[in-house]
Amino acid sequence: MLKQLLNFFIHLRLHYQFFILSGGYLLAALFVEDVNWTQFWLQFLNVHVLLFGGATVYNSWWDKDEGPIGGLQHPPKMEKWMWPASMILQYAGLAWAVTVNWNFMIIYAISMLFFWLYSTPLARWKGHPILSLIAIGVSTGTNSYFLGFLAAGGYPITSFEDLIAIGVASIILSLYPISQIYQTKEDLERGDQTFALQYGIKAVKGLFIVLFLAGSLIITFGLYQMNYLLGILFGITSLIALMIIGVIIIKLKGQESEYKTVMKVKLSASLCFVLFMLGWIAKDLLH
């Protein structure tokens, strides 16, 4: 049982949640003038452990992958009890979300819904190239930013916040199909028609360039409106990241052996932005 509990913890993929998916949530703090830091960091754990972690286990339970997946080269075996456990985590997070406000709870619930639609055989949006982009774009993209904004004490969500959230979703989605190129064998066996399978590796590369550039420009514009120096620094960082990552991605051939390269790309790109956000947040806190 101890080994099963350890496997469940591994399937939470917390390193993936903290270092790859947290950028949008952290970014939101830069757009709130008077941040409620205690609530912000507590809900950071709620969102990235209970919601994202729980949803990741939920997805792994249905997939039952044996080959490499995002953040795990050798995923451990799933057990029957892990499905209800993943649901308990998400519902516990939803109950905790009520303590922030109703808007936060509703957005949290919407993310849960899209995670379920993504994974469950009853809908299986993961098996559709466009629906999968919508599910990931909303659950870990726009909503990640909205949850961070509300947890930080921001209100209301205006069209400006909507624009920034779209920028966050664009960057996350630019990297999402890349991790499908080394999973084509298992996706075919399950009957999932992913973006990479449907449109090919050239489309995956093109999507990365278009969405990464669009997302970077949107966020740069937003940050520039708040603090011109911050906007300029982010724009320069994004441009450098685009050039470096672009060179690596163009060389990909879509082979399973490229798993480590793909994960390094995703981790490096995401971690670059996460550290950028944390660095600026630390600067504000120290002042």
Phi, psi and chi 1 to 4 in degrees:
 res  aa     phi    psi   chi1   chi2   chi3   chi4
   1 MET       -  -35.8 -169.8   60.4 -165.7      -
   2 LEU   -62.3  -39.6 -175.2   60.9      -      -
   3 LYS   -66.0  -38.4 -176.9  178.8 -179.9 -179.2
   4 GLN   -64.7  -40.5  -70.1 -175.3   24.5      -
   5 LEU   -63.0  -39.6  -71.8  171.3      -      -
   6 LEU   -64.0  -41.5  177.6   59.8      -      -
   7 ASN   -63.2  -39.0  -72.2  -15.7      -      -
   8 PHE   -62.2  -44.4 -178.1   83.2      -      -
   9 PHE   -61.4  -41.6  179.5   79.9      -      -
  10 ILE   -61.6  -39.2  -69.2  172.2      -      -
  11 HIS   -71.2  -14.1  -88.6  -69.1      -      -
  12 LEU   -65.4  -25.8  -70.0  173.7      -      -
  13 ARG    49.3   53.9  -69.7 -174.5 -108.5  175.3
  14 LEU   -63.1  -32.4  -64.2 -175.9      -      -
  15 HIS   -62.1  -35.2   61.0  -65.3      -      -
  16 TYR   -69.2  -43.2 -164.0   86.9      -      -
  17 GLN   -65.5  -44.5  -38.4  -57.3  -12.3      -
  18 PHE   -74.8  -40.9  -68.1  156.3      -      -
  19 PHE   -99.4  -16.4  -58.9  131.5      -      -
  20 ILE  -114.0  -39.9  -68.0 -178.6      -      -
  21 LEU  -100.1    1.4  -65.5 -177.4      -      -
  22 SER   -91.1   -7.7   64.0      -      -      -
  23 GLY   -57.5  -44.0      -      -      -      -
  24 GLY   -64.3  -42.3      -      -      -      -
  25 TYR   -63.6  -46.7 -174.7   97.5      -      -
  26 LEU   -65.6  -38.2  -64.9  172.1      -      -
  27 LEU   -56.8  -37.3  172.9   67.5      -      -
  28 ALA   -58.0  -32.1      -      -      -      -
  29 ALA   -62.9  -25.9      -      -      -      -
  30 LEU   -75.3  -11.6  -55.8 -177.9      -      -
  31 PHE  -107.4   10.9  -69.7   92.6      -      -
  32 VAL  -116.8  125.8  177.6      -      -      -
  33 GLU   -69.3  -46.7 -173.2  173.6  -13.1      -
  34 ASP  -119.4   91.3 -172.7   16.4      -      -
  35 VAL   -79.4  134.6  178.2      -      -      -
  36 ASN   -86.0   88.7 -177.4  -22.8      -      -
  37 TRP   -65.4  -37.4  -70.2  112.8      -      -
  38 THR   -60.8  -50.1  -60.3      -      -      -
  39 GLN   -64.7  -39.2  179.0  172.4  -90.9      -
  40 PHE   -59.1  -47.4 -179.2   77.9      -      -
  41 TRP   -76.1  -33.6  -69.4  118.3      -      -
  42 LEU   -64.9  -43.1  -74.4  173.3      -      -
  43 GLN   -74.6  -21.2  -69.9  -55.3  -42.2      -
  44 PHE   -58.4  -44.5  175.8   89.8      -      -
  45 LEU   -66.5  -40.9  -65.2  175.8      -      -
  46 ASN   -59.2  -51.0 -177.3    6.7      -      -
  47 VAL   -66.1  -45.1  169.7      -      -      -
  48 HIS   -89.3  -20.5  -65.7   86.6      -      -
  49 VAL   -99.5  -57.1  177.8      -      -      -
  50 LEU   -76.2  -44.2  -58.8 -176.3      -      -
  51 LEU   -79.8  -64.5  176.6   58.3      -      -
  52 PHE   -65.8  -43.5  -70.3  176.4      -      -
  53 GLY   -64.1  -47.4      -      -      -      -
  54 GLY   -61.1  -41.8      -      -      -      -
  55 ALA   -67.5  -32.8      -      -      -      -
  56 THR   -67.4  -42.4  -61.2      -      -      -
  57 VAL   -63.8  -42.5  176.0      -      -      -
  58 TYR   -56.8  -44.5  178.4   83.1      -      -
  59 ASN   -66.9  -42.2  179.6   68.3      -      -
  60 SER   -63.9  -35.3  -66.0      -      -      -
  61 TRP   -62.5  -42.1 -165.3   87.9      -      -
  62 TRP   -74.1  -36.2  -73.7  113.3      -      -
  63 ASP   -75.2  -41.6  -73.4   -2.5      -      -
  64 LYS    50.7   48.8  -65.8  179.7  175.6   61.3
  65 ASP   -65.2  144.4  -70.3  -64.7      -      -
  66 GLU  -111.3  -22.1  -64.4 -179.6   -0.3      -
  67 GLY   -94.4 -178.2      -      -      -      -
  68 PRO   -62.7  138.9   23.0  -33.6      -      -
  69 ILE  -130.9  173.6   55.0  178.5      -      -
  70 GLY   -56.5  113.5      -      -      -      -
  71 GLY    89.4   -9.2      -      -      -      -
  72 LEU  -139.0  115.8  -72.4  178.9      -      -
  73 GLN   -78.1  -33.7 -172.5  167.5    7.7      -
  74 HIS  -128.9   81.8  -57.0  -71.1      -      -
  75 PRO   -63.3  132.0   21.8  -32.5      -      -
  76 PRO   -71.2  164.2   21.1  -27.9      -      -
  77 LYS   -64.5  139.8 -179.5 -176.6  176.1 -176.9
  78 MET   -88.5  144.9  -60.1  -63.3  -61.5      -
  79 GLU  -113.4  159.4  -54.8  -67.7  -20.2      -
  80 LYS   -57.2  -39.0  -71.7 -176.2  178.6  179.7
  81 TRP   -69.8  -14.1   64.2  -93.4      -      -
  82 MET   -72.5  -25.7  -67.0 -178.5 -178.7      -
  83 TRP   -65.0  -55.6 -176.3   89.0      -      -
  84 PRO   -63.3  -32.1   18.3  -30.5      -      -
  85 ALA   -64.2  -38.6      -      -      -      -
  86 SER   -66.0  -35.0   71.9      -      -      -
  87 MET   -70.3  -39.4  -61.9  -63.1  -69.4      -
  88 ILE   -60.6  -42.4  -70.8  171.3      -      -
  89 LEU   -58.6  -47.2  -74.5 -176.0      -      -
  90 GLN   -66.3  -42.4  -66.2  173.7   70.5      -
  91 TYR   -69.9  -33.2  -84.0  114.5      -      -
  92 ALA   -64.0  -40.2      -      -      -      -
  93 GLY   -65.3  -37.6      -      -      -      -
  94 LEU   -64.3  -41.2 -177.0   62.9      -      -
  95 ALA   -64.1  -38.8      -      -      -      -
  96 TRP   -67.2  -35.6 -169.6    3.8      -      -
  97 ALA   -61.5  -28.8      -      -      -      -
  98 VAL   -60.4  -28.1  178.8      -      -      -
  99 THR   -68.5  -17.4   64.1      -      -      -
 100 VAL   -81.2  -67.9  178.2      -      -      -
 101 ASN  -174.9  172.3   54.9   50.4      -      -
 102 TRP   -67.3  -33.8  -74.5  101.5      -      -
 103 ASN   -62.5  -43.5  -68.4  -53.6      -      -
 104 PHE   -61.9  -45.0 -174.5   88.6      -      -
 105 MET   -63.2  -41.0 -173.0 -150.5   71.8      -
 106 ILE   -64.7  -44.3  -69.5  170.1      -      -
 107 ILE   -65.9  -38.6  -67.6  173.5      -      -
 108 TYR   -58.6  -46.6 -165.2  105.1      -      -
 109 ALA   -64.6  -36.8      -      -      -      -
 110 ILE   -64.7  -40.0  -69.3  172.4      -      -
 111 SER   -62.3  -43.3  -75.3      -      -      -
 112 MET   -56.7  -45.6  -72.2  174.2   60.2      -
 113 LEU   -59.7  -45.9  173.6   61.9      -      -
 114 PHE   -68.5  -33.3  -84.9   94.4      -      -
 115 PHE   -63.2  -41.7  -80.9  129.9      -      -
 116 TRP   -65.7  -46.6  -62.6  -15.7      -      -
 117 LEU   -58.4  -33.9  -70.2  170.8      -      -
 118 TYR   -66.0  -39.4  179.6   77.3      -      -
 119 SER  -103.8  -41.2  -57.7      -      -      -
 120 THR   -63.1  141.4  176.8      -      -      -
 121 PRO   -62.5  -19.1  -23.0   33.6      -      -
 122 LEU   -68.1  -25.1  -63.3  175.1      -      -
 123 ALA  -127.3  -49.1      -      -      -      -
 124 ARG    48.3   55.2 -163.0   60.0 -179.5  178.4
 125 TRP   -61.6  -22.8  -76.6   19.4      -      -
 126 LYS   -59.6  -26.5 -175.4  176.4 -176.2  177.4
 127 GLY   -86.5    5.7      -      -      -      -
 128 HIS  -121.4  127.1  -60.7  -91.4      -      -
 129 PRO   -57.0  -41.4   19.1  -31.5      -      -
 130 ILE   -85.8  -43.5  -55.8  -56.8      -      -
 131 LEU   -60.7  -35.2  -69.5  178.5      -      -
 132 SER   -65.2  -38.2   62.4      -      -      -
 133 LEU   -64.8  -40.2  -67.5  179.8      -      -
 134 ILE   -63.4  -46.4  -66.1  172.2      -      -
 135 ALA   -61.0  -46.7      -      -      -      -
 136 ILE   -71.3  -39.8  -64.8  -60.0      -      -
 137 GLY   -61.4  -37.1      -      -      -      -
 138 VAL   -81.3  -52.6  172.4      -      -      -
 139 SER   -65.7  -45.1   59.3      -      -      -
 140 THR  -108.0   -6.0   62.3      -      -      -
 141 GLY  -101.2  -88.9      -      -      -      -
 142 THR   -58.7  -44.4   57.0      -      -      -
 143 ASN   -69.8  -28.9  -75.4    8.5      -      -
 144 SER   -60.1  -44.6  175.1      -      -      -
 145 TYR   -66.4  -45.7  175.5   81.7      -      -
 146 PHE   -60.1  -42.6  -69.6  145.7      -      -
 147 LEU   -64.0  -40.7  -69.7  169.5      -      -
 148 GLY   -65.7  -40.0      -      -      -      -
 149 PHE   -63.4  -46.8 -177.9   77.0      -      -
 150 LEU   -70.7  -39.1  -67.6  170.6      -      -
 151 ALA   -64.6  -32.0      -      -      -      -
 152 ALA   -74.8  -10.9      -      -      -      -
 153 GLY   104.5    6.4      -      -      -      -
 154 GLY   -73.7  144.5      -      -      -      -
 155 TYR  -177.7  141.3 -171.9   82.3      -      -
 156 PRO   -85.3  174.9   34.1  -36.5      -      -
 157 ILE   -85.1  110.1  -65.9  175.4      -      -
 158 THR   -98.7 -179.2   66.0      -      -      -
 159 SER   -63.1  -27.6   56.8      -      -      -
 160 PHE   -65.6  -45.3  179.8   75.6      -      -
 161 GLU   -64.1  -36.9  -84.1   70.8   50.1      -
 162 ASP   -59.1  -42.3  -69.3  -23.3      -      -
 163 LEU   -63.6  -46.0  178.1   63.8      -      -
 164 ILE   -63.2  -39.4  -56.4  -57.3      -      -
 165 ALA   -61.6  -37.3      -      -      -      -
 166 ILE   -65.4  -37.6  -69.1  172.4      -      -
 167 GLY   -62.6  -42.7      -      -      -      -
 168 VAL   -62.0  -47.9  170.1      -      -      -
 169 ALA   -60.2  -37.6      -      -      -      -
 170 SER   -62.6  -44.0  -63.5      -      -      -
 171 ILE   -67.1  -43.0  -70.6 -178.1      -      -
 172 ILE   -63.0  -43.1  -71.8  177.5      -      -
 173 LEU   -70.6  -25.0  -72.3  177.4      -      -
 174 SER   -64.1  -29.8   72.6      -      -      -
 175 LEU   -96.7  -16.5  -64.5  165.4      -      -
 176 TYR   -62.6  -52.6  165.6   65.4      -      -
 177 PRO   -66.5  -17.7  -19.6   33.5      -      -
 178 ILE   -61.4  -36.0  -64.8  172.4      -      -
 179 SER   -76.4   -3.2   47.8      -      -      -
 180 GLN   -86.2  -17.5  -63.4  172.6  -15.2      -
 181 ILE   -72.3  -18.6   63.4  177.0      -      -
 182 TYR  -102.6    6.2   57.4   75.4      -      -
 183 GLN  -114.3   12.8  -67.6  179.3  -92.5      -
 184 THR   -60.0  -36.7   52.3      -      -      -
 185 LYS   -62.7  -51.2 -179.1 -179.1  177.6 -178.6
 186 GLU   -70.8  -32.8  -66.9 -161.7    7.6      -
 187 ASP   -65.1  -39.5  -73.0  -27.6      -      -
 188 LEU   -65.1  -41.2  -81.8  170.6      -      -
 189 GLU   -63.9  -33.6  -69.5  174.4   -8.1      -
 190 ARG   -84.2  -13.1  -80.6 -166.4  -60.5  -95.3
 191 GLY    85.3   15.1      -      -      -      -
 192 ASP   -80.3  124.6  -72.2  -20.0      -      -
 193 GLN   -99.6   83.3 -160.7   58.3 -139.1      -
 194 THR   -75.7  171.6   61.8      -      -      -
 195 PHE   -60.4  -42.9 -173.9   90.8      -      -
 196 ALA   -64.4  -39.5      -      -      -      -
 197 LEU   -71.1  -41.2  -81.5  171.9      -      -
 198 GLN   -71.0  -43.0 -178.7   75.0   29.5      -
 199 TYR  -111.8  -12.9  -60.6  107.9      -      -
 200 GLY    89.8  168.3      -      -      -      -
 201 ILE   -68.9  -29.3 -168.5  168.7      -      -
 202 LYS   -64.5  -40.2  -72.4 -175.2  177.7  179.7
 203 ALA   -67.4  -36.4      -      -      -      -
 204 VAL   -61.2  -44.6  170.1      -      -      -
 205 LYS   -66.2  -42.1  -64.8  174.9 -179.3  178.9
 206 GLY   -65.3  -40.7      -      -      -      -
 207 LEU   -61.2  -40.7 -172.3   73.7      -      -
 208 PHE   -58.2  -50.8  163.9   75.4      -      -
 209 ILE   -61.4  -46.8  -66.0  172.5      -      -
 210 VAL   -65.4  -50.6  171.0      -      -      -
 211 LEU   -72.8  -39.0  -70.3 -175.9      -      -
 212 PHE   -63.4  -43.4 -166.2   94.6      -      -
 213 LEU   -66.1  -44.7 -178.9   58.9      -      -
 214 ALA   -62.8  -46.7      -      -      -      -
 215 GLY   -62.6  -41.2      -      -      -      -
 216 SER   -64.4  -42.0  -62.6      -      -      -
 217 LEU   -65.1  -41.0  -71.7  173.1      -      -
 218 ILE   -63.5  -47.9  -69.9  171.7      -      -
 219 ILE   -68.0  -38.3  -63.9  173.9      -      -
 220 THR   -59.6  -45.2  -63.1      -      -      -
 221 PHE   -59.2  -46.5  166.8   77.2      -      -
 222 GLY   -62.8  -45.4      -      -      -      -
 223 LEU   -66.9  -35.6  -69.9  173.5      -      -
 224 TYR   -61.9  -34.1 -171.9   85.8      -      -
 225 GLN   -67.5  -29.2  -57.6  -55.7  -53.8      -
 226 MET   -86.1  -42.3  -55.1  -64.1  -66.7      -
 227 ASN  -157.0  110.2 -176.5  -50.5      -      -
 228 TYR   -60.4  -36.3   73.6   92.2      -      -
 229 LEU   -66.5  -43.1  176.8   59.3      -      -
 230 LEU   -61.3  -42.2  177.6   57.9      -      -
 231 GLY   -62.8  -43.9      -      -      -      -
 232 ILE   -63.8  -44.9  -68.3  172.4      -      -
 233 LEU   -63.0  -41.6  -71.0  174.7      -      -
 234 PHE   -65.6  -42.3 -176.2   86.3      -      -
 235 GLY   -60.4  -43.6      -      -      -      -
 236 ILE   -64.8  -44.3  -66.7  172.6      -      -
 237 THR   -60.2  -42.7  -58.4      -      -      -
 238 SER   -64.6  -41.5  -60.2      -      -      -
 239 LEU   -64.2  -43.0 -177.3   60.3      -      -
 240 ILE   -63.3  -44.4  -65.8  172.8      -      -
 241 ALA   -61.9  -42.3      -      -      -      -
 242 LEU   -60.3  -43.7  175.7   61.8      -      -
 243 MET   -67.9  -44.9  -70.2 -171.2  -66.9      -
 244 ILE   -67.3  -48.9  -65.0  174.5      -      -
 245 ILE   -67.7  -38.1  -62.0  168.3      -      -
 246 GLY   -59.2  -41.0      -      -      -      -
 247 VAL   -62.3  -40.7  169.4      -      -      -
 248 ILE   -69.4  -44.9  -61.2  173.2      -      -
 249 ILE   -66.0  -37.2  -72.0  177.4      -      -
 250 ILE   -60.3  -29.1  -72.7  173.4      -      -
 251 LYS   -82.3  -11.5  -64.9  179.4 -179.6  178.7
 252 LEU   -65.5  143.6  -66.2  176.7      -      -
 253 LYS  -113.3   -4.4  -61.9  178.2 -179.7  178.6
 254 GLY    84.0   35.9      -      -      -      -
 255 GLN  -107.9  150.0  -59.7  171.2   -8.7      -
 256 GLU   -61.3  -29.0 -172.9  174.4  -42.0      -
 257 SER   -66.3  -13.2   59.2      -      -      -
 258 GLU   -88.5    9.5  -65.4  173.7  -36.9      -
 259 TYR   -52.4  -51.4  168.3   79.6      -      -
 260 LYS   -62.4  -38.0  -70.4 -175.3  177.2  179.5
 261 THR   -64.3  -45.3  -58.8      -      -      -
 262 VAL   -62.0  -45.0  170.1      -      -      -
 263 MET   -66.0  -36.1  -72.5  -46.9  -56.7      -
 264 LYS   -64.6  -39.0  -75.0  179.4 -179.4  177.3
 265 VAL   -63.6  -49.7  166.2      -      -      -
 266 LYS   -63.2  -43.6  -67.5 -168.6   71.4  171.7
 267 LEU   -66.2  -44.4 -179.9   60.7      -      -
 268 SER   -63.8  -45.2  -60.4      -      -      -
 269 ALA   -64.2  -48.4      -      -      -      -
 270 SER   -68.9  -43.7  -57.3      -      -      -
 271 LEU   -63.9  -33.1 -169.2   57.7      -      -
 272 CYS   -58.3  -46.0  175.9      -      -      -
 273 PHE   -74.0  -37.6  -70.9  112.8      -      -
 274 VAL   -61.6  -45.9  168.0      -      -      -
 275 LEU   -66.6  -34.3  -68.6  176.0      -      -
 276 PHE   -61.5  -47.8 -176.9   93.4      -      -
 277 MET   -63.6  -46.2  -56.1  -53.5  168.0      -
 278 LEU   -63.0  -38.0  -73.3  174.5      -      -
 279 GLY   -63.2  -42.9      -      -      -      -
 280 TRP   -71.9  -37.0 -160.9  -91.5      -      -
 281 ILE   -62.7  -42.9  -71.9  172.7      -      -
 282 ALA   -62.2  -38.8      -      -      -      -
 283 LYS   -61.0  -44.9  169.8 -175.8  168.1  -64.5
 284 ASP   -65.3  -39.9  -71.8  -12.8      -      -
 285 LEU   -65.6  -39.0  -73.9  172.8      -      -
 286 LEU   -69.2  -23.0  -69.8  174.1      -      -
 287 HIS   -95.8      -  -73.8   77.6      -      -
